[in-house]
């Protein structure tokens, strides 16, 4: 049986001997467990309007970044299955009666677009660069000759099928909505990154990966973007290396260039920031704290500026079509704060909280820690301390506290629990009741490289 982490137990021992005397009223339990967080947050191309879900699934909420206040909610006659912003409104799909309906809401009214009969599912894929009226949709219909990828032109009022269904998944398109790349599952259940040649209607292998446990979570090797001109394919890969890195493949020359790596953790196929031409400007590895690696040097000064103004970690939602404004999240181990950053003025403005029910409450502070194990292995952890229990902010409580050590499942489900409400609401609830909480990683987890995962097989 594997021995426990002595360093972890020392931390727990220092925290656990007596309960914290409550100096403030408890936050009502229901405020933590509303399950109505503002989610599916997205924005118009100019970032003038932010859209999100909250509460009834027939409603999409709208927030004006100009007035920094909510606008009139968009209510639909049936639950909204998918939505995407347009340059002047919102496209939404919903099921009513026997079929799917597609509706475009703008300030001047509503336009319905006819969908083929028998369509069962719709997904908004992407929007053309420089042509915000053109949207790519994936339709799944009873008629196989209709199923596939369709271009919707809002100005022309047309819906035209462009591609049939493709064997690879996670498809990536260029700025003109042309298919460029995707990810296929190999016969050995590994991820194979693929390139599409439209003239020959042919797929070729870009990079193949054998099965590894991180594929239980979708894998850390994936195509993440294609440049607007279609000339560059950006992907993460852990082929022949311990930890996934970010690469750029040049379609004209066939050359592959490494763009980013982290010595402690995998570069993730999500959490990146992109410019308006779909080129990565920064990428992320999670090692308790978010470690953001700059890819585009012209973004470095502003990335540093924003990070310096936050009390937590920086997470990206969107960049405006002129790259001058960013919609970002602040991650603190509690409800995310949504903010707008203006690169010209340098202003960072708070818009709203992910969970307004907890606004103004004294929540736990979260501290990123590195724990040294008995054999020298370094493992990340988060320590949550009750509000008011750490006067000097050093991450150690002023007096011992009862302590909960949280160990996630899997054991391959690493990194998924760091910043999502499903987990942090429990950590914050326990901290509000006077407990310290240690959210610890361990051997066998994913996101810290294949070596750490393999150590889970050893006693």
C-alpha positions as a Markdown table, in Angstrom:
| # | Residue | x | y | z |
|---|---|---|---|---|
| 1 | Unk | 0.0 | 0.0 | 0.0 |
| 2 | Unk | 1.3 | 3.5 | -0.9 |
| 3 | Unk | 2.6 | 5.5 | 2.1 |
| 4 | Unk | 0.8 | 8.8 | 2.8 |
| 5 | Unk | 2.5 | 12.1 | 2.1 |
| 6 | Unk | 4.3 | 13.2 | 5.3 |
| 7 | Unk | 4.3 | 16.8 | 4.3 |
| 8 | Unk | 0.6 | 16.8 | 3.6 |
| 9 | Unk | -0.1 | 15.2 | 7.0 |
| 10 | Unk | 2.1 | 17.8 | 8.7 |
| 11 | Unk | 0.0 | 20.5 | 7.2 |
| 12 | Unk | -3.2 | 18.8 | 8.2 |
| 13 | Unk | -1.8 | 18.2 | 11.7 |
| 14 | Unk | -1.0 | 21.8 | 12.1 |
| 15 | Unk | -4.5 | 22.8 | 11.1 |
| 16 | Unk | -6.8 | 20.2 | 12.7 |
| 17 | Unk | -6.6 | 20.3 | 16.5 |
| 18 | Unk | -9.5 | 22.7 | 17.4 |
| 19 | Unk | -12.5 | 24.3 | 15.8 |
| 20 | Unk | -12.5 | 27.9 | 14.8 |
| 21 | Unk | -14.8 | 30.0 | 16.9 |
| 22 | Unk | -17.3 | 31.6 | 14.5 |
| 23 | Unk | -16.9 | 35.4 | 14.6 |
| 24 | Unk | -19.6 | 36.1 | 12.0 |
| 25 | Unk | -23.0 | 34.6 | 11.1 |
| 26 | Unk | -22.8 | 31.5 | 8.9 |
| 27 | Unk | -23.7 | 32.1 | 5.2 |
| 28 | Unk | -27.0 | 30.3 | 4.6 |
| 29 | Unk | -26.4 | 26.9 | 3.0 |
| 30 | Unk | -28.7 | 27.5 | 0.1 |
| 31 | Unk | -26.6 | 30.4 | -1.1 |
| 32 | Unk | -23.8 | 27.9 | -1.9 |
| 33 | Unk | -26.0 | 25.4 | -3.5 |
| 34 | Unk | -28.3 | 27.4 | -5.8 |
| 35 | Unk | -27.0 | 25.6 | -8.9 |
| 36 | Unk | -28.0 | 28.7 | -10.9 |
| 37 | Unk | -24.6 | 30.1 | -11.6 |
| 38 | Unk | -24.3 | 32.4 | -14.6 |
| 39 | Unk | -22.9 | 30.1 | -17.3 |
| 40 | Unk | -22.3 | 29.7 | -21.0 |
| 41 | Unk | -20.8 | 33.2 | -20.9 |
| 42 | Unk | -20.1 | 34.6 | -24.4 |
| 43 | Unk | -20.0 | 38.1 | -26.1 |
| 44 | Unk | -20.7 | 40.0 | -29.2 |
| 45 | Unk | -17.8 | 40.5 | -31.6 |
| 46 | Unk | -17.2 | 44.1 | -30.3 |
| 47 | Unk | -17.8 | 43.0 | -26.7 |
| 48 | Unk | -20.5 | 45.6 | -26.3 |
| 49 | Unk | -22.9 | 42.8 | -25.1 |
| 50 | Unk | -22.3 | 39.8 | -22.9 |
| 51 | Unk | -24.7 | 36.9 | -23.0 |
| 52 | Unk | -25.2 | 34.1 | -20.4 |
| 53 | Unk | -27.6 | 31.6 | -19.0 |
| 54 | Unk | -29.0 | 31.8 | -15.4 |
| 55 | Unk | -32.2 | 30.2 | -14.2 |
| 56 | Unk | -34.9 | 29.2 | -16.7 |
| 57 | Unk | -33.5 | 27.5 | -19.8 |
| 58 | Unk | -35.9 | 29.5 | -22.1 |
| 59 | Unk | -34.1 | 32.7 | -21.3 |
| 60 | Unk | -30.8 | 34.2 | -22.4 |
| 61 | Unk | -29.6 | 37.1 | -20.3 |
| 62 | Unk | -27.9 | 40.2 | -21.8 |
| 63 | Unk | -25.4 | 42.5 | -20.1 |
| 64 | Unk | -24.3 | 45.9 | -21.6 |
| 65 | Unk | -20.7 | 46.6 | -21.1 |
| 66 | Unk | -21.3 | 50.2 | -22.1 |
| 67 | Unk | -23.7 | 51.0 | -19.3 |
| 68 | Unk | -22.4 | 48.1 | -17.2 |
| 69 | Unk | -26.0 | 47.0 | -16.5 |
| 70 | Unk | -28.3 | 44.2 | -17.6 |
| 71 | Unk | -30.4 | 44.7 | -20.8 |
| 72 | Unk | -33.8 | 43.2 | -21.5 |
| 73 | Unk | -33.7 | 39.4 | -21.2 |
| 74 | Unk | -34.3 | 37.4 | -24.4 |
| 75 | Unk | -37.2 | 35.0 | -23.7 |
| 76 | Unk | -37.9 | 32.2 | -26.2 |
| 77 | Unk | -41.0 | 30.0 | -26.5 |
| 78 | Unk | -39.1 | 26.8 | -25.6 |
| 79 | Unk | -35.8 | 25.7 | -23.9 |
| 80 | Unk | -32.8 | 27.1 | -25.8 |
| 81 | Unk | -30.6 | 24.3 | -27.0 |
| 82 | Unk | -27.8 | 26.5 | -28.3 |
| 83 | Unk | -27.0 | 30.1 | -29.0 |
| 84 | Unk | -24.3 | 32.3 | -30.4 |
| 85 | Unk | -23.9 | 36.1 | -30.6 |
| 86 | Unk | -24.0 | 38.0 | -33.9 |
| 87 | Unk | -22.7 | 41.4 | -34.8 |
| 88 | Unk | -26.1 | 42.9 | -33.9 |
| 89 | Unk | -28.0 | 40.3 | -31.9 |
| 90 | Unk | -28.3 | 36.6 | -31.0 |
| 91 | Unk | -28.9 | 33.4 | -32.9 |
| 92 | Unk | -30.8 | 30.8 | -30.9 |
| 93 | Unk | -32.0 | 27.3 | -31.6 |
| 94 | Unk | -34.8 | 25.6 | -29.8 |
| 95 | Unk | -37.2 | 22.7 | -30.2 |
| 96 | Unk | -40.9 | 23.3 | -30.5 |
| 97 | Unk | -43.4 | 20.8 | -31.7 |
| 98 | Unk | -41.9 | 18.4 | -34.1 |
| 99 | Unk | -38.8 | 20.2 | -35.2 |
| 100 | Unk | -35.9 | 22.6 | -34.5 |
| 101 | Unk | -36.4 | 26.3 | -34.9 |
| 102 | Unk | -33.6 | 28.9 | -35.5 |
| 103 | Unk | -34.3 | 32.5 | -34.6 |
| 104 | Unk | -32.2 | 35.7 | -34.9 |
| 105 | Unk | -33.0 | 38.3 | -32.3 |
| 106 | Unk | -31.8 | 41.9 | -32.8 |
| 107 | Unk | -32.7 | 45.3 | -31.5 |
| 108 | Unk | -35.0 | 45.8 | -34.4 |
| 109 | Unk | -36.9 | 42.6 | -34.2 |
| 110 | Unk | -36.8 | 38.8 | -34.9 |
| 111 | Unk | -36.1 | 36.7 | -38.0 |
| 112 | Unk | -36.8 | 33.0 | -38.3 |
| 113 | Unk | -34.8 | 30.8 | -40.5 |
| 114 | Unk | -36.3 | 27.6 | -41.9 |
| 115 | Unk | -34.3 | 24.4 | -41.1 |
| 116 | Unk | -34.6 | 21.2 | -43.1 |
| 117 | Unk | -37.4 | 18.9 | -41.9 |
| 118 | Unk | -36.4 | 16.1 | -39.5 |
| 119 | Unk | -33.4 | 17.8 | -38.0 |
| 120 | Unk | -32.7 | 16.6 | -34.4 |
| 121 | Unk | -29.6 | 18.5 | -33.3 |
| 122 | Unk | -27.9 | 21.8 | -34.1 |
| 123 | Unk | -24.5 | 23.1 | -33.0 |
| 124 | Unk | -23.0 | 26.5 | -33.7 |
| 125 | Unk | -19.4 | 25.8 | -34.8 |
| 126 | Unk | -17.8 | 29.2 | -35.6 |
| 127 | Unk | -18.1 | 32.5 | -37.3 |
| 128 | Unk | -16.3 | 33.8 | -40.4 |
| 129 | Unk | -13.4 | 36.2 | -39.7 |
| 130 | Unk | -14.2 | 39.7 | -41.1 |
| 131 | Unk | -17.6 | 38.5 | -42.2 |
| 132 | Unk | -19.7 | 38.3 | -39.0 |
| 133 | Unk | -22.9 | 37.7 | -40.9 |
| 134 | Unk | -21.6 | 34.2 | -41.9 |
| 135 | Unk | -22.0 | 31.4 | -39.4 |
| 136 | Unk | -21.1 | 27.7 | -39.6 |
| 137 | Unk | -23.7 | 25.3 | -38.1 |
| 138 | Unk | -23.6 | 21.5 | -37.7 |
| 139 | Unk | -26.9 | 19.8 | -38.3 |
| 140 | Unk | -27.9 | 16.2 | -37.5 |
| 141 | Unk | -31.0 | 15.2 | -39.4 |
| 142 | Unk | -33.0 | 12.1 | -40.3 |
| 143 | Unk | -32.0 | 12.6 | -43.9 |
| 144 | Unk | -28.3 | 11.7 | -44.2 |
| 145 | Unk | -28.0 | 13.9 | -47.3 |
| 146 | Unk | -28.8 | 16.9 | -45.1 |
| 147 | Unk | -26.7 | 16.1 | -42.1 |
| 148 | Unk | -23.4 | 17.9 | -42.1 |
| 149 | Unk | -22.0 | 21.4 | -41.8 |
| 150 | Unk | -24.0 | 24.3 | -43.2 |
| 151 | Unk | -23.1 | 28.0 | -43.8 |
| 152 | Unk | -25.8 | 30.4 | -42.6 |
| 153 | Unk | -25.7 | 33.9 | -44.2 |
| 154 | Unk | -27.8 | 36.3 | -42.2 |
| 155 | Unk | -27.8 | 39.0 | -44.8 |
| 156 | Unk | -28.6 | 36.8 | -47.7 |
| 157 | Unk | -31.0 | 34.7 | -45.7 |
| 158 | Unk | -29.5 | 31.4 | -47.0 |
| 159 | Unk | -28.5 | 28.1 | -45.4 |
| 160 | Unk | -26.2 | 26.0 | -47.6 |
| 161 | Unk | -24.6 | 22.6 | -46.9 |
| 162 | Unk | -20.8 | 22.9 | -47.2 |
| 163 | Unk | -19.5 | 19.6 | -45.8 |
| 164 | Unk | -20.9 | 16.1 | -45.2 |
| 165 | Unk | -20.2 | 14.5 | -41.8 |
| 166 | Unk | -16.6 | 13.7 | -41.2 |
| 167 | Unk | -14.9 | 10.8 | -39.4 |
| 168 | Unk | -12.6 | 12.9 | -37.3 |
| 169 | Unk | -14.1 | 14.9 | -34.5 |
| 170 | Unk | -13.2 | 18.3 | -32.9 |
| 171 | Unk | -13.1 | 19.8 | -36.3 |
| 172 | Unk | -11.3 | 23.1 | -36.8 |
| 173 | Unk | -12.0 | 25.6 | -39.6 |
| 174 | Unk | -10.2 | 28.7 | -41.0 |
| 175 | Unk | -11.6 | 32.2 | -41.1 |
| 176 | Unk | -13.5 | 31.5 | -44.4 |
| 177 | Unk | -15.2 | 28.5 | -42.8 |
| 178 | Unk | -13.1 | 26.0 | -44.7 |
| 179 | Unk | -12.3 | 22.7 | -43.0 |
| 180 | Unk | -8.6 | 22.3 | -42.1 |
| 181 | Unk | -8.0 | 19.9 | -39.2 |
| 182 | Unk | -9.5 | 17.5 | -36.7 |
| 183 | Unk | -8.9 | 14.8 | -34.2 |
| 184 | Unk | -9.6 | 11.1 | -34.7 |
| 185 | Unk | -9.6 | 8.1 | -32.3 |
| 186 | Unk | -7.1 | 5.5 | -33.5 |
| 187 | Unk | -7.6 | 1.7 | -33.4 |
| 188 | Unk | -5.6 | 1.6 | -30.1 |
| 189 | Unk | -7.9 | 4.3 | -28.7 |
| 190 | Unk | -5.3 | 7.0 | -28.9 |
| 191 | Unk | -5.7 | 10.5 | -30.3 |
| 192 | Unk | -4.6 | 11.1 | -33.9 |
| 193 | Unk | -4.4 | 14.7 | -35.1 |
| 194 | Unk | -5.5 | 15.0 | -38.7 |
| 195 | Unk | -5.1 | 17.5 | -41.6 |
| 196 | Unk | -7.8 | 17.9 | -44.3 |
| 197 | Unk | -7.0 | 18.4 | -48.0 |
| 198 | Unk | -10.2 | 19.8 | -49.5 |
| 199 | Unk | -9.1 | 19.5 | -53.2 |
| 200 | Unk | -8.6 | 15.7 | -52.8 |
| 201 | Unk | -11.2 | 15.2 | -50.0 |
| 202 | Unk | -8.5 | 13.4 | -48.1 |
| 203 | Unk | -7.4 | 13.3 | -44.4 |
| 204 | Unk | -3.7 | 12.9 | -43.5 |
| 205 | Unk | -2.0 | 12.3 | -40.1 |
| 206 | Unk | -0.4 | 15.2 | -38.5 |
| 207 | Unk | 0.6 | 13.5 | -35.2 |
| 208 | Unk | -0.4 | 10.2 | -33.7 |
| 209 | Unk | -0.6 | 9.4 | -30.0 |
| 210 | Unk | -1.0 | 6.1 | -28.2 |
| 211 | Unk | -3.6 | 5.6 | -25.5 |
| 212 | Unk | -2.8 | 7.3 | -22.2 |
| 213 | Unk | -5.0 | 7.7 | -19.1 |
| 214 | Unk | -5.5 | 11.4 | -19.8 |
| 215 | Unk | -7.8 | 10.3 | -22.6 |
| 216 | Unk | -10.4 | 9.5 | -19.9 |
| 217 | Unk | -10.8 | 13.3 | -19.8 |
| 218 | Unk | -10.5 | 13.8 | -23.6 |
| 219 | Unk | -6.7 | 14.0 | -23.7 |
| 220 | Unk | -4.2 | 16.8 | -23.6 |
| 221 | Unk | -3.2 | 16.2 | -27.3 |
| 222 | Unk | -5.6 | 18.1 | -29.5 |
| 223 | Unk | -5.9 | 20.7 | -32.3 |
| 224 | Unk | -6.8 | 23.9 | -30.6 |
| 225 | Unk | -7.0 | 26.4 | -33.5 |
| 226 | Unk | -6.4 | 27.2 | -37.1 |
| 227 | Unk | -5.3 | 30.6 | -38.2 |
| 228 | Unk | -7.8 | 32.7 | -40.2 |
| 229 | Unk | -5.8 | 32.3 | -43.4 |
| 230 | Unk | -5.7 | 28.5 | -42.9 |
| 231 | Unk | -1.9 | 28.4 | -43.1 |
| 232 | Unk | -1.1 | 27.5 | -39.5 |
| 233 | Unk | -2.5 | 24.7 | -37.3 |
| 234 | Unk | -2.0 | 25.0 | -33.6 |
| 235 | Unk | -2.1 | 21.9 | -31.4 |
| 236 | Unk | -1.0 | 20.5 | -28.1 |
| 237 | Unk | 0.8 | 17.2 | -28.0 |
| 238 | Unk | 2.6 | 14.9 | -25.5 |
| 239 | Unk | 4.0 | 12.6 | -28.2 |
| 240 | Unk | 7.5 | 11.5 | -27.2 |
| 241 | Unk | 7.6 | 13.9 | -24.3 |
| 242 | Unk | 6.4 | 13.7 | -20.7 |
| 243 | Unk | 4.2 | 16.8 | -20.6 |
| 244 | Unk | 2.1 | 18.2 | -23.5 |
| 245 | Unk | 3.5 | 21.2 | -25.3 |
| 246 | Unk | 1.9 | 23.8 | -27.6 |
| 247 | Unk | 3.0 | 23.6 | -31.3 |
| 248 | Unk | 2.4 | 25.4 | -34.6 |
| 249 | Unk | 2.4 | 23.5 | -37.9 |
| 250 | Unk | 3.0 | 25.4 | -41.1 |
| 251 | Unk | 0.9 | 23.9 | -43.9 |
| 252 | Unk | 3.1 | 25.5 | -46.6 |
| 253 | Unk | 6.4 | 24.2 | -45.4 |
| 254 | Unk | 5.4 | 21.3 | -43.3 |
| 255 | Unk | 7.5 | 22.6 | -40.4 |
| 256 | Unk | 6.5 | 22.2 | -36.8 |
| 257 | Unk | 7.6 | 24.8 | -34.2 |
| 258 | Unk | 7.3 | 24.5 | -30.4 |
| 259 | Unk | 5.5 | 27.6 | -28.9 |
| 260 | Unk | 5.2 | 26.9 | -25.2 |
| 261 | Unk | 6.0 | 24.3 | -22.5 |
| 262 | Unk | 5.8 | 24.1 | -18.8 |
| 263 | Unk | 8.3 | 22.1 | -16.7 |
| 264 | Unk | 5.7 | 21.2 | -14.0 |
| 265 | Unk | 2.4 | 20.5 | -15.9 |
| 266 | Unk | 0.8 | 19.8 | -19.3 |
| 267 | Unk | 0.1 | 22.7 | -21.6 |
| 268 | Unk | -3.7 | 22.5 | -21.8 |
| 269 | Unk | -5.8 | 22.4 | -25.0 |
| 270 | Unk | -8.2 | 24.8 | -23.4 |
| 271 | Unk | -7.8 | 28.1 | -21.5 |
| 272 | Unk | -5.8 | 29.7 | -24.3 |
| 273 | Unk | -6.3 | 33.3 | -25.4 |
| 274 | Unk | -6.6 | 34.0 | -29.1 |
| 275 | Unk | -6.4 | 37.1 | -31.3 |
| 276 | Unk | -9.0 | 38.0 | -33.8 |
| 277 | Unk | -7.2 | 35.9 | -36.4 |
| 278 | Unk | -7.5 | 32.8 | -34.3 |
| 279 | Unk | -3.8 | 32.7 | -33.4 |
| 280 | Unk | -2.9 | 31.7 | -29.8 |
| 281 | Unk | -1.5 | 34.6 | -27.8 |
| 282 | Unk | -1.1 | 32.8 | -24.5 |
| 283 | Unk | -1.5 | 29.3 | -23.2 |
| 284 | Unk | -2.1 | 27.7 | -19.8 |
| 285 | Unk | -0.7 | 25.0 | -17.5 |
| 286 | Unk | -2.3 | 24.3 | -14.2 |
| 287 | Unk | -0.1 | 23.6 | -11.2 |
| 288 | Unk | -2.4 | 24.7 | -8.4 |
| 289 | Unk | -2.1 | 28.3 | -9.7 |
| 290 | Unk | -2.7 | 29.1 | -13.3 |
| 291 | Unk | 0.6 | 29.5 | -15.1 |
| 292 | Unk | 0.1 | 31.5 | -18.3 |
| 293 | Unk | 2.7 | 31.3 | -21.0 |
| 294 | Unk | 2.9 | 34.2 | -23.5 |
| 295 | Unk | 2.9 | 33.2 | -27.1 |
| 296 | Unk | 2.5 | 36.6 | -28.8 |
| 297 | Unk | 5.0 | 39.1 | -27.3 |
| 298 | Unk | 2.8 | 42.0 | -28.3 |
| 299 | Unk | 0.3 | 40.8 | -25.6 |
| 300 | Unk | 2.9 | 40.4 | -22.8 |
| 301 | Unk | 2.7 | 43.9 | -21.3 |
| 302 | Unk | -1.1 | 43.9 | -21.2 |
| 303 | Unk | -1.2 | 40.3 | -19.8 |
| 304 | Unk | 1.1 | 41.3 | -17.0 |
| 305 | Unk | -0.9 | 44.5 | -16.4 |
| 306 | Unk | -4.2 | 42.6 | -16.0 |
| 307 | Unk | -2.6 | 39.9 | -13.9 |
| 308 | Unk | -1.2 | 42.6 | -11.6 |
| 309 | Unk | -4.7 | 44.1 | -11.1 |
| 310 | Unk | -6.4 | 40.8 | -10.1 |
| 311 | Unk | -6.6 | 39.1 | -6.7 |
| 312 | Unk | -6.7 | 35.7 | -8.4 |
| 313 | Unk | -5.7 | 33.9 | -11.6 |
| 314 | Unk | -6.5 | 35.2 | -15.1 |
| 315 | Unk | -8.9 | 33.3 | -17.4 |
| 316 | Unk | -9.9 | 34.4 | -20.9 |
| 317 | Unk | -13.4 | 34.4 | -22.3 |
| 318 | Unk | -13.1 | 36.5 | -25.5 |
| 319 | Unk | -11.2 | 39.2 | -27.3 |
| 320 | Unk | -12.9 | 41.9 | -29.4 |
| 321 | Unk | -12.7 | 41.8 | -33.2 |
| 322 | Unk | -10.1 | 44.6 | -33.1 |
| 323 | Unk | -8.2 | 42.9 | -30.2 |
| 324 | Unk | -8.4 | 46.1 | -28.2 |
| 325 | Unk | -10.8 | 44.8 | -25.4 |
| 326 | Unk | -10.7 | 41.5 | -23.5 |
| 327 | Unk | -13.5 | 39.8 | -21.6 |
| 328 | Unk | -11.8 | 37.9 | -18.7 |
| 329 | Unk | -12.5 | 35.9 | -15.5 |
| 330 | Unk | -10.8 | 36.3 | -12.2 |
| 331 | Unk | -10.4 | 32.9 | -10.5 |
| 332 | Unk | -10.1 | 32.9 | -6.7 |
| 333 | Unk | -11.5 | 29.6 | -5.6 |
| 334 | Unk | -15.0 | 30.9 | -5.3 |
| 335 | Unk | -17.4 | 32.6 | -7.7 |
| 336 | Unk | -15.6 | 33.9 | -10.8 |
| 337 | Unk | -15.7 | 37.6 | -11.4 |
| 338 | Unk | -16.3 | 38.7 | -15.0 |
| 339 | Unk | -14.4 | 41.8 | -16.0 |
| 340 | Unk | -13.7 | 43.9 | -19.1 |
| 341 | Unk | -10.2 | 45.1 | -19.9 |
| 342 | Unk | -9.5 | 48.0 | -22.3 |
| 343 | Unk | -6.0 | 47.8 | -23.7 |
| 344 | Unk | -6.0 | 51.4 | -24.8 |
| 345 | Unk | -7.0 | 53.0 | -21.5 |
| 346 | Unk | -5.6 | 50.3 | -19.3 |
| 347 | Unk | -9.0 | 50.2 | -17.4 |
| 348 | Unk | -10.1 | 46.9 | -15.9 |
| 349 | Unk | -13.8 | 47.1 | -15.1 |
| 350 | Unk | -15.9 | 44.6 | -13.0 |
| 351 | Unk | -19.1 | 43.6 | -14.7 |
| 352 | Unk | -20.8 | 40.9 | -12.7 |
| 353 | Unk | -20.2 | 37.8 | -10.6 |
| 354 | Unk | -20.7 | 34.2 | -11.6 |
| 355 | Unk | -22.9 | 33.6 | -8.5 |
| 356 | Unk | -24.5 | 36.9 | -7.3 |
| 357 | Unk | -26.0 | 35.1 | -4.3 |
| 358 | Unk | -22.6 | 35.2 | -2.7 |
| 359 | Unk | -21.7 | 38.8 | -3.6 |
| 360 | Unk | -20.5 | 40.7 | -0.6 |
| 361 | Unk | -20.0 | 37.6 | 1.6 |
| 362 | Unk | -16.7 | 37.0 | 3.4 |
| 363 | Unk | -15.5 | 33.8 | 1.6 |
| 364 | Unk | -12.5 | 31.6 | 2.2 |
| 365 | Unk | -9.1 | 32.6 | 0.7 |
| 366 | Unk | -7.4 | 30.1 | -1.5 |
| 367 | Unk | -3.6 | 29.5 | -1.5 |
| 368 | Unk | -1.6 | 27.5 | -4.0 |
| 369 | Unk | 0.9 | 25.2 | -2.4 |
| 370 | Unk | 3.6 | 22.7 | -3.5 |
| 371 | Unk | 4.0 | 19.6 | -1.3 |
| 372 | Unk | 7.2 | 17.5 | -1.3 |
| 373 | Unk | 6.4 | 13.8 | -0.9 |
| 374 | Unk | 8.5 | 11.2 | 0.9 |
| 375 | Unk | 10.5 | 10.3 | -2.3 |
| 376 | Unk | 11.0 | 13.9 | -3.4 |
| 377 | Unk | 8.0 | 14.0 | -5.8 |
| 378 | Unk | 6.5 | 17.5 | -5.9 |
| 379 | Unk | 2.7 | 17.7 | -5.9 |
| 380 | Unk | 0.4 | 20.8 | -6.1 |
| 381 | Unk | -2.4 | 21.6 | -3.7 |
| 382 | Unk | -4.9 | 24.3 | -2.8 |
| 383 | Unk | -5.5 | 25.3 | 0.8 |
| 384 | Unk | -8.8 | 27.1 | 1.6 |
| 385 | Unk | -8.8 | 29.0 | 4.9 |
| 386 | Unk | -11.9 | 30.5 | 6.6 |
| 387 | Unk | -12.3 | 34.2 | 6.3 |
| 388 | Unk | -10.6 | 36.0 | 9.1 |
| 389 | Unk | -8.5 | 33.0 | 10.1 |
| 390 | Unk | -5.2 | 34.2 | 8.5 |
| 391 | Unk | -4.4 | 37.7 | 9.6 |
| 392 | Unk | -1.1 | 38.0 | 7.8 |
| 393 | Unk | -2.2 | 36.2 | 4.6 |
| 394 | Unk | 0.6 | 33.7 | 4.6 |
| 395 | Unk | -1.7 | 30.7 | 4.0 |
| 396 | Unk | -1.3 | 29.4 | 7.5 |
| 397 | Unk | -4.1 | 30.0 | 10.0 |
| 398 | Unk | -3.5 | 32.0 | 13.1 |
| 399 | Unk | -4.6 | 29.0 | 15.2 |
| 400 | Unk | -5.2 | 25.3 | 14.5 |
| 401 | Unk | -8.4 | 24.4 | 12.6 |
| 402 | Unk | -10.3 | 21.2 | 11.9 |
| 403 | Unk | -9.2 | 20.1 | 8.4 |
| 404 | Unk | -10.8 | 18.3 | 5.5 |
| 405 | Unk | -8.5 | 16.8 | 2.9 |
| 406 | Unk | -10.3 | 16.4 | -0.5 |
| 407 | Unk | -9.0 | 13.8 | -2.9 |
| 408 | Unk | -10.7 | 13.7 | -6.3 |
| 409 | Unk | -11.9 | 10.6 | -8.1 |
| 410 | Unk | -10.6 | 8.9 | -11.2 |
| 411 | Unk | -7.7 | 8.8 | -10.2 |
| 412 | Unk | -7.3 | 10.4 | -13.6 |
| 413 | Unk | -9.7 | 13.3 | -13.1 |
| 414 | Unk | -6.9 | 15.8 | -12.3 |
| 415 | Unk | -7.2 | 19.6 | -12.8 |
| 416 | Unk | -10.9 | 19.4 | -13.5 |
| 417 | Unk | -11.8 | 20.3 | -9.9 |
| 418 | Unk | -9.6 | 23.4 | -9.5 |
| 419 | Unk | -12.0 | 26.2 | -10.6 |
| 420 | Unk | -15.5 | 24.9 | -11.3 |
| 421 | Unk | -18.6 | 25.6 | -9.0 |
| 422 | Unk | -19.3 | 21.8 | -8.6 |
| 423 | Unk | -16.2 | 21.6 | -6.4 |
| 424 | Unk | -15.5 | 25.1 | -5.0 |
| 425 | Unk | -19.0 | 25.4 | -3.5 |
| 426 | Unk | -18.2 | 22.5 | -1.3 |
| 427 | Unk | -14.8 | 23.9 | -0.3 |
| 428 | Unk | -16.2 | 27.3 | 0.5 |
| 429 | Unk | -19.2 | 25.8 | 2.4 |
| 430 | Unk | -16.8 | 23.8 | 4.6 |
| 431 | Unk | -14.5 | 26.8 | 5.2 |
| 432 | Unk | -17.5 | 29.0 | 6.2 |
| 433 | Unk | -18.3 | 26.3 | 8.8 |
| 434 | Unk | -14.8 | 26.8 | 10.3 |
| 435 | Unk | -12.8 | 24.1 | 8.4 |
| 436 | Unk | -9.5 | 24.4 | 6.5 |
| 437 | Unk | -9.8 | 22.5 | 3.2 |
| 438 | Unk | -6.8 | 20.9 | 1.4 |
| 439 | Unk | -7.5 | 20.1 | -2.2 |
| 440 | Unk | -4.6 | 17.8 | -3.0 |
| 441 | Unk | -3.2 | 16.2 | -6.2 |
| 442 | Unk | -1.5 | 12.8 | -6.0 |
| 443 | Unk | 0.3 | 10.1 | -8.0 |
| 444 | Unk | -1.9 | 8.7 | -10.7 |
| 445 | Unk | -3.6 | 12.0 | -11.6 |
| 446 | Unk | -3.4 | 13.7 | -15.0 |
| 447 | Unk | -2.4 | 17.1 | -16.1 |
| 448 | Unk | 1.1 | 16.9 | -14.5 |
| 449 | Unk | 2.7 | 14.7 | -17.1 |
| 450 | Unk | 2.8 | 11.0 | -17.9 |
| 451 | Unk | 5.5 | 10.3 | -15.2 |
| 452 | Unk | 3.2 | 11.4 | -12.4 |
| 453 | Unk | 0.3 | 9.4 | -13.8 |
| 454 | Unk | 2.5 | 6.3 | -14.0 |
| 455 | Unk | 3.6 | 6.7 | -10.4 |
| 456 | Unk | 0.1 | 5.8 | -9.4 |
| 457 | Unk | 0.8 | 2.2 | -10.4 |
| 458 | Unk | 3.6 | 1.9 | -7.9 |
| 459 | Unk | 3.4 | 1.2 | -4.2 |
